[in-house]
Amino acid sequence: MVHLKQPRLSGLGRNLAAPVDVLVRLARHRAGRHGLETRKGQLPDAVVEALLTHGGRDSAVLLRGDRISPAMRHRIAEHPDPAIRDAHADFIRTMVECGVSTGMENLVEAYGRPPAELAAASDPKLRAIVAEAWRDRPMAVQLALLTDPDPGVRAAATRAKHPGVPPEQYARCLADPAVQANVARFLPLTSDQFARLVKTADKTVLQAVARNPHLTADMVVQLQDSADPSVRIAVAFSRHVTAETRDRLLALVEAEKAAGGVDAAVALDWPSYEPDWLRDAPLAERLSYLDCPHAVMRRVLADGRDLPDEAWQRLDDDPDVSVRRAAARRPDTPPQVLVRLLRAHGDVSHVRPLLVDHPNFPRQALRGFVDEPDPRVRVLALKDPELPVPVLRRFADFEEGFLRAGAARHPNVTAELLERLLADPEPSVADDAAANSVLTRAQMDSILTEAGL
């Protein structure tokens, strides 16, 4: 992460070309340690020693595993200062006390006990964190967690669908207020169980029931008149409703949103529900939704990989960009489809892999994005590793900080241009410039000297 006050120091700490003596000097400053602690690869022993000397416990928390050599792991394990020796274990125990999830490996290391023993620990907070972290636990352990006396542990044990609930525990879990909202999402329901659950005053339970893929057509009918917009949305996308019913339910929620209904707006604008049943439907049934007016159905259809060419052509021209993006992720997307989509809308950085990294994307087309008016599209040109320096200079002058930062990260940037970007007023740009391996030793020394290092 970028150190907002001293971004050049944090960036230099991540610079893979920085020699050991530079890294040791950086360890004397908090911003330098900030960069070193997020640096890729194994840290040299001398740098680890410097971090322990100047960063103490705060640095020791992150100095573990493949980040450091076996010799340094032994050094920390035998360190005379307990604050350093136990830094990581204390940090993990604090997370458990605060109810913050962490990985099973961290828990085993911090407590020095195998997973099965941790799952039976006396501390219910620890048992709950283990229930969340240990997804491949044996069913015997799961049964113990499902019947744990602490409701928080039982809830944690059912938060994920796996390892699941054995049939003999269905009735007990569905009657347990601590886990009802979790298991009602995926357990098969009898008519009596369904009837009891829909009478609840807990809307999270009712919403969970509405999303249950095992509901019968009769159960779905009983939910259609619910006053909860989220329930209506889930019912609308059930396999058991007609197109007319789907349209009617969605129109009701749209009208509530237009009238200022907050719950309706949340149900429509932040939907977490998708009709997953459609993914497993026969091809002919899935293709019947190609003309569905609701984009979510077409988007799920586009997630398939066995559609005929005519269907792909329709989806590639879909009026909804989310559908076109989903379709473009298939292995054999035509190059021209990828170029057209990215030129019109750019990429989505939080969905990986990026479409610009699709094997069929023509790399020679990247430079053609340089003059695009939309900066979200223009940024794709920076994926060209041989982008000419004059073009990078243009990027360094753009108003958008993320474009300047892209120029600062580029492998073809010059030391001269980096010097300019090091002085950029936006911290992320200066940080990226200092992290670039093109940075010269003289520039590194200048950064250190200016910081009094």
C-alpha positions in Angstrom: 0.0 0.0 0.0 1.0 3.6 -0.6 2.3 5.7 2.4 0.5 8.9 1.9 3.1 11.2 3.5 6.2 9.6 2.1 5.1 7.7 -1.0 8.6 7.6 -2.6 9.9 5.7 0.4 7.1 3.1 0.4 7.5 2.7 -3.4 11.3 2.3 -3.1 10.7 -0.4 -0.5 8.8 -2.4 -3.2 11.4 -1.7 -5.9 12.8 -5.2 -6.9 16.0 -3.6 -8.3 16.9 -1.8 -5.1 20.1 -3.2 -3.6 20.3 -4.6 -0.1 22.1 -1.5 1.4 19.2 0.7 0.1 16.7 -1.6 1.7 18.5 -1.6 5.0 18.5 2.2 5.0 14.8 2.2 4.2 14.1 0.1 7.3 15.0 3.0 9.5 11.9 5.0 8.4 8.3 4.0 9.0 7.3 4.7 5.3 10.3 2.6 4.1 9.2 -0.3 6.3 5.7 0.1 5.0 7.0 -0.6 1.5 9.4 -3.4 2.6 6.6 -5.3 4.4 4.6 -5.5 1.2 7.5 -6.2 -1.1 7.3 -9.3 -3.3 9.6 -12.2 -2.8 11.9 -13.2 0.1 13.6 -10.5 2.0 17.4 -10.7 2.4 18.5 -11.6 6.0 20.2 -8.2 6.5 16.9 -6.4 5.7 15.0 -8.7 8.1 17.5 -7.8 10.8 17.0 -4.1 10.1 13.2 -4.4 10.2 13.4 -6.2 13.6 15.7 -3.5 14.9 13.7 -0.5 13.7 10.2 -1.9 13.3 10.1 -4.3 16.3 6.8 -6.1 16.9 4.9 -4.2 14.1 7.4 -5.5 11.5 7.8 -9.0 13.1 4.0 -9.7 12.6 4.6 -9.9 8.8 8.0 -11.6 8.8 7.1 -15.3 8.5 6.8 -18.2 6.0 8.4 -17.8 2.6 8.9 -14.1 3.2 12.1 -14.8 5.2 14.8 -17.5 5.1 14.8 -20.5 7.5 17.7 -18.9 9.4 15.5 -15.8 10.0 12.5 -17.8 11.0 14.7 -19.5 13.6 16.1 -16.1 14.6 12.6 -14.8 15.3 11.5 -18.0 17.1 14.4 -17.7 19.5 14.4 -13.9 19.8 15.0 -12.7 23.4 12.2 -10.1 23.1 8.8 -11.9 23.6 7.1 -9.0 21.8 9.0 -10.0 18.6 9.1 -13.7 19.2 5.3 -14.0 19.7 4.3 -11.1 17.4 2.5 -13.1 14.8 0.8 -15.5 17.3 -0.4 -12.6 19.4 -1.8 -10.9 16.3 -3.7 -13.9 15.3 -5.1 -14.4 18.9 -6.2 -10.8 18.9 -8.0 -11.4 15.6 -9.8 -14.4 17.1 -10.8 -12.4 20.2 -12.3 -9.7 17.9 -14.1 -12.3 15.7 -12.0 -11.6 12.6 -11.6 -14.6 10.2 -8.2 -15.9 9.3 -6.7 -19.0 7.6 -6.4 -22.4 9.2 -2.6 -22.3 8.7 -2.4 -19.1 10.8 -4.5 -20.7 13.6 -2.4 -23.8 13.8 0.8 -21.8 13.9 -0.5 -19.3 16.5 -2.0 -21.9 18.9 0.4 -24.8 18.2 -2.4 -27.3 18.0 -3.8 -29.4 15.1 -7.2 -28.4 13.6 -9.2 -31.1 15.3 -8.0 -29.9 18.7 -8.7 -26.3 17.9 -12.3 -27.2 16.8 -12.8 -28.5 20.3 -11.1 -25.7 22.2 -12.7 -24.3 25.3 -12.9 -20.8 23.8 -16.1 -20.5 21.7 -14.7 -17.6 19.7 -11.8 -19.8 18.6 -14.2 -22.7 17.7 -16.3 -20.3 15.6 -13.2 -19.0 13.7 -12.1 -22.6 13.1 -15.6 -23.5 11.8 -15.2 -20.7 9.2 -11.6 -21.5 8.3 -11.5 -25.3 8.2 -13.7 -26.0 5.1 -12.6 -29.6 4.5 -13.2 -30.7 8.1 -14.4 -34.3 8.7 -18.1 -34.8 9.2 -17.5 -35.9 12.8 -16.1 -32.5 13.5 -18.9 -30.8 11.7 -21.5 -32.7 13.8 -19.8 -31.5 16.9 -19.9 -27.9 15.7 -23.5 -28.2 14.6 -24.5 -29.2 18.1 -22.1 -26.8 19.9 -23.7 -25.1 23.0 -22.6 -21.7 21.7 -25.0 -20.2 19.0 -22.1 -18.3 17.4 -20.2 -21.5 16.7 -23.3 -23.2 15.2 -23.9 -20.2 13.0 -20.2 -20.2 11.8 -20.5 -24.0 11.1 -23.4 -23.4 8.7 -22.3 -20.1 7.0 -20.9 -22.0 4.0 -22.7 -24.8 2.2 -19.7 -27.2 2.7 -19.1 -29.5 4.5 -22.8 -29.3 4.8 -25.5 -30.7 7.1 -26.2 -34.4 7.3 -29.9 -35.4 6.7 -30.4 -36.5 10.3 -29.6 -32.9 11.4 -31.9 -31.1 8.9 -34.9 -30.7 11.3 -32.8 -29.6 14.3 -30.9 -27.0 12.2 -34.0 -25.6 10.6 -35.5 -25.1 14.1 -32.4 -23.5 15.5 -32.7 -19.7 15.4 -28.9 -19.4 15.3 -28.6 -21.2 12.0 -32.0 -20.9 10.3 -31.0 -18.1 8.0 -27.9 -20.0 6.9 -29.4 -23.5 6.3 -32.8 -22.3 4.9 -30.8 -21.2 1.8 -29.9 -24.7 0.7 -31.5 -27.5 2.7 -34.5 -29.4 1.2 -37.7 -28.3 3.0 -40.8 -30.3 3.8 -44.1 -28.6 3.6 -44.3 -28.2 7.4 -40.8 -26.8 7.6 -41.5 -24.3 4.9 -44.8 -23.3 6.5 -43.0 -22.6 9.9 -40.2 -20.7 8.3 -42.3 -18.3 6.2 -44.2 -17.3 9.4 -41.0 -15.9 10.9 -40.6 -12.3 11.7 -36.9 -12.5 10.8 -36.6 -11.2 7.2 -33.2 -12.7 6.7 -34.8 -16.2 7.2 -37.6 -15.4 4.8 -35.1 -14.1 2.2 -33.1 -17.3 2.6 -36.1 -19.5 2.1 -37.0 -17.5 -1.1 -33.5 -18.3 -2.5 -33.7 -22.0 -1.7 -33.2 -24.0 -5.0 -35.3 -26.9 -3.7 -38.6 -25.1 -3.4 -41.6 -26.7 -5.1 -43.9 -24.8 -7.4 -46.5 -24.6 -4.7 -44.0 -23.1 -2.2 -43.0 -20.5 -4.8 -46.7 -19.5 -5.3 -47.1 -18.9 -1.5 -44.1 -16.5 -1.6 -45.4 -14.4 -4.5 -47.4 -12.0 -2.4 -44.6 -11.3 0.1 -44.2 -7.6 1.0 -40.4 -8.0 1.0 -38.8 -6.8 -2.3 -35.9 -9.1 -1.9 -38.2 -12.1 -1.6 -40.1 -10.9 -4.7 -36.9 -10.6 -6.7 -35.8 -14.2 -5.7 -39.3 -15.6 -6.5 -39.3 -13.7 -9.8 -36.2 -15.6 -10.9 -37.4 -19.0 -9.7 -37.6 -21.8 -12.3 -41.3 -22.3 -11.3 -42.7 -18.9 -12.3 -44.1 -17.9 -15.7 -42.7 -15.1 -17.7 -45.8 -13.0 -17.0 -45.4 -13.6 -13.2 -41.7 -12.7 -13.4 -42.5 -9.4 -15.2 -45.3 -8.6 -12.7 -43.2 -9.1 -9.6 -40.2 -7.2 -11.0 -42.5 -4.3 -12.0 -43.9 -4.1 -8.5 -40.4 -3.8 -7.1 -39.5 -1.2 -9.7 -42.6 0.8 -8.8 -41.7 0.7 -5.1 -38.2 1.9 -5.9 -39.6 4.8 -8.0 -41.8 5.7 -5.0 -38.7 6.0 -2.8 -38.6 2.5 -1.2 -35.2 1.9 0.2 -35.6 -1.9 0.4 -36.8 -2.0 -3.2 -33.8 0.0 -4.3 -31.4 -2.3 -2.4 -33.1 -5.4 -3.9 -32.8 -4.1 -7.4 -29.5 -2.2 -7.4 -27.4 -4.5 -5.1 -28.6 -7.9 -6.0 -26.7 -10.9 -4.7 -29.1 -13.4 -6.2 -28.7 -15.1 -9.5 -30.8 -18.0 -10.9 -28.1 -20.6 -10.5 -30.5 -23.3 -11.4 -30.4 -22.1 -15.0 -26.7 -23.0 -15.2 -27.5 -26.7 -14.7 -30.6 -26.7 -17.0 -30.6 -28.6 -20.3 -29.3 -26.6 -23.2 -32.7 -26.3 -24.9 -34.2 -24.8 -21.7 -31.3 -22.4 -21.3 -31.6 -21.2 -24.9 -35.2 -20.3 -24.3 -34.0 -17.4 -22.2 -32.0 -15.9 -25.0 -34.8 -13.4 -25.6 -35.7 -12.9 -21.9 -36.1 -9.2 -21.2 -34.2 -9.5 -17.9 -30.4 -9.2 -18.2 -29.6 -11.5 -15.3 -31.1 -14.5 -17.1 -29.1 -13.7 -20.2 -26.0 -13.1 -18.2 -26.3 -16.6 -16.6 -26.9 -18.0 -20.0 -23.7 -16.4 -21.2 -21.7 -18.1 -18.5 -22.3 -21.4 -20.3 -19.6 -22.8 -22.6 -21.7 -25.1 -24.8 -23.9 -22.6 -26.7 -24.3 -22.8 -30.5 -22.6 -20.1 -32.6 -25.9 -18.3 -33.3 -26.5 -17.8 -29.6 -23.0 -16.4 -29.1 -23.5 -14.0 -31.9 -26.7 -12.8 -30.2 -25.0 -12.5 -26.8 -22.1 -10.6 -28.3 -24.5 -8.0 -29.5 -26.6 -7.9 -26.3 -27.8 -4.4 -25.3 -26.6 -5.0 -21.7 -22.8 -4.7 -21.3 -22.7 -7.1 -18.4 -24.1 -9.8 -20.7 -21.5 -9.0 -23.4 -18.7 -9.2 -20.8 -19.9 -12.6 -19.5 -20.1 -13.9 -23.1 -16.6 -12.6 -23.9 -15.1 -14.8 -21.2 -15.6 -17.9 -23.2 -12.3 -19.5 -24.5 -13.0 -19.0 -28.2 -14.2 -15.4 -28.2 -13.4 -13.9 -31.6 -10.6 -11.2 -31.4 -12.8 -8.6 -33.1 -15.5 -9.1 -30.4 -13.0 -8.4 -27.6 -11.6 -5.3 -29.3 -15.0 -3.9 -29.9 -16.2 -4.5 -26.4 -13.1 -3.0 -24.7 -13.0 0.0 -27.1 -16.6 0.8 -26.2 -16.5 0.1 -22.4 -13.0 -0.6 -21.2 -12.2 -3.4 -18.8 -13.4 -4.2 -15.3 -10.4 -4.2 -13.0 -12.0 -6.2 -10.1 -13.0 -9.2 -12.3 -10.1 -11.5 -13.2 -8.8 -12.5 -15.6 -9.1 -9.2 -17.4 -10.6 -9.3 -20.9 -7.5 -7.5 -22.2 -5.5 -10.6 -21.1 -7.8 -13.0 -23.0 -5.6 -15.3 -25.1 -7.5 -14.2 -28.2 -7.1 -10.5 -27.7 -4.8 -9.2 -30.4 -1.9 -7.5 -28.6 -1.1 -5.4 -31.6 -4.4 -3.6 -31.1 -3.3 -2.2 -27.7 -1.6 0.9 -29.1 -4.7 1.8 -30.9 -6.3 2.7 -27.6 -3.9 5.6 -27.0 -6.2 8.2 -28.5 -9.5 7.0 -27.1 -11.4 9.9 -25.4 -12.5 7.7 -22.5 -9.7 7.4 -20.0 -11.0 4.0 -18.9 -10.4 2.8 -22.4 -7.2 4.7 -23.0 -5.5 3.1 -20.0 -5.5 -0.3 -21.8 -2.8 1.1 -24.1 -0.4 0.8 -21.2 -0.7 -3.0 -21.4 1.6 -2.7 -24.4 5.1 -3.3 -22.9 6.8 -1.6 -25.8 4.8 1.6 -25.7 7.0 4.4 -27.1 8.5 6.9 -24.7 6.7 9.9 -26.4 3.4 8.2 -25.7 4.4 7.6 -22.1 5.1 11.3 -21.8 1.6 12.0 -22.9 0.3 9.7 -20.2 2.4 11.4 -17.6 0.6 14.7 -18.5 -3.0 13.4 -18.3 -5.3 14.8 -15.7 -6.3 11.3 -14.4 -4.0 10.1 -11.7 -4.5 6.4 -12.6 -3.1 7.2 -16.1 -0.1 8.9 -14.7 0.4 6.0 -12.3 0.2 3.6 -15.2 3.0 5.5 -16.9 5.1 5.4 -13.7 4.7 1.6 -13.6 5.5 1.0 -17.3 8.6 -1.1 -18.1 9.6 1.2 -21.0 9.6 4.4 -19.0 12.9 6.4 -18.8 14.7 7.5 -15.7 14.2 11.1 -16.9 10.4 10.6 -17.0 10.4 8.8 -13.7 12.1 11.9 -12.1 9.1 13.9 -13.2 6.7 11.3 -11.9 8.5 11.1 -8.5 7.4 14.7 -7.9 3.8 14.0 -8.8 1.4 15.5 -6.2 -0.7 12.3 -6.1 0.9 9.8 -3.7 0.1 6.7 -5.7 1.9 8.1 -8.8 5.1 8.9 -6.8 4.9 5.5 -5.1 4.7 3.7 -8.4 7.5 5.7 -9.9 9.8 4.8 -7.0 8.9 1.2 -7.3 9.8 1.0 -11.0 13.0 -1.1 -11.6 14.1 1.4 -14.1 14.9 3.8 -11.3 18.7 4.5 -11.2 20.9 4.1 -8.1 21.5 7.9 -8.1 17.7 8.5 -7.9 17.4 6.0 -5.1 20.1 7.7 -3.1 18.5 11.0 -3.7 15.2 9.8 -2.3 17.0 8.4 0.8 19.1 11.6 1.3 16.1 13.8 1.1 14.4 11.7 3.8 17.5 11.9 6.0 18.5 8.3 5.5 
